[in-house]
Amino acid sequence: MILRWKKDNEYFIVRMYRDLIGDWVVSQSWGHSYNHKPPSYRKTVVSSYDEARTLVRAIRKQKKAKGFRLMDRKEVQLGFAF
């Protein structure tokens, strides 16, 4: 799952996925669209799908409270079974 938020020139992206070892990962990256600095990044490994979803829900609530707008989702799920 990939979620993208935007507020003025700021962006925030969250990815939730299962890695090749089978762990659930929630990665977050953020920065400014017109800034030449590299984005900031955080990766959190959690023990279950439910824990990952709970973390993503908390992030959604935080971004909404800070005035970020959730962008349309245009990703394609390929459905690989690792």
N, C-alpha and C positions, 0 to 999 in steps of 0.2 A: 504494500500500500504506500502511496506517495501522496502527501498533502502539502499544498503550497498556500502561503498567506502573503499578503502584500499590504503595506501601509506607506503611502507616499513613495519614497525611493527605497524603503526598507523591504527586505524579503526574509521569509523564514520557511524552511523546507523540512518536513519530517518524513522519514522512510521507516517502515516497519517490515521486517523480512526475517526469514529463517536462513541462517548461514549453512555452509556445507557440513558443519559438525552437528547441526540440529538445534543450536541455540537460537532463541528469538532475540533480535537486535532492533533497537530503536535508535536511529541516527538523526541528529538535528544539525542543520547548517543555516547560517544567517549572515546577513551583511547588507550592503547598500548597492543598488543597481548601478550607480554612476560613480563608484569609488574604485580606485585601482588597487586597493588592498585585497588580499585573498580573504575568502569568507572564513568565519569562525566555525568550528565543528565540534560536536560532542557525540560519542557513541556509547550507548548503554546496553549491556547484555543482561537479559532477564531470563528467569527460569521457565516461563510458560507463556502461551498465547494470551491467556487472560491477564497476566501481569503486563504484557506489552500493550494490550488494548487499554488497560487502566491508565498507563502512562500517557498514551496518545490522547485519551479523553481529557486528562489533566492539562496537557499542553494546549489542546483545542480551547478549553475554558480560559486558560491564561491569555492566549492570543486574542480571543474575542474581547476579553476585559481590557486589553491594551489597545483596542481599536483596529486590529488587523482584520483584513477581509479575506476569507477563504476563497481561493480561486477554483475554477472548474477543473475537474479531474479528467485528464485525457490519456491516461496510461492504458496499456493493454496487458492483461494478465496472460502469461504464456502457459501457465499450468504445469510446469515441470514438477515432477515428484522426486525430490531428493531424499 
